[in-house]
Amino acid sequence: MSAYAISSLDAPNTDCLTLHINLLMFSKILRCKIVGHKYQLTQKHHFQINEYRCNCCKKEFTDDGYGRKVPLNEYWRQTNNRFRTYLNEIYS
């Protein structure tokens, strides 16, 4: 056997590890799709506007104007920041 073959046997199989990590993430995402997200409050701007993170899939969410949870994208992040600065000006 060559030295390369021996050293490659000793090294961990990164393809198997990557596959395991991908399957683990897929199972967490699948769990959220079937059962629902496990929300954890990350920021509280106001009693109506909060930001959440799912403990399983790590996606971020916020409340919209109707109280529904929506994915936190750039639009909602800017809206929450504007709302927070507006409330800080009023209550300061």
Secondary structure as UniProt FT lines:
FT   HELIX           3..10
FT   HELIX           14..34
FT   STRAND          39..44
FT   STRAND          50..54
FT   TURN            55..57
FT   STRAND          60..63
FT   TURN            65..66
FT   STRAND          69..71
FT   HELIX           74..91
//
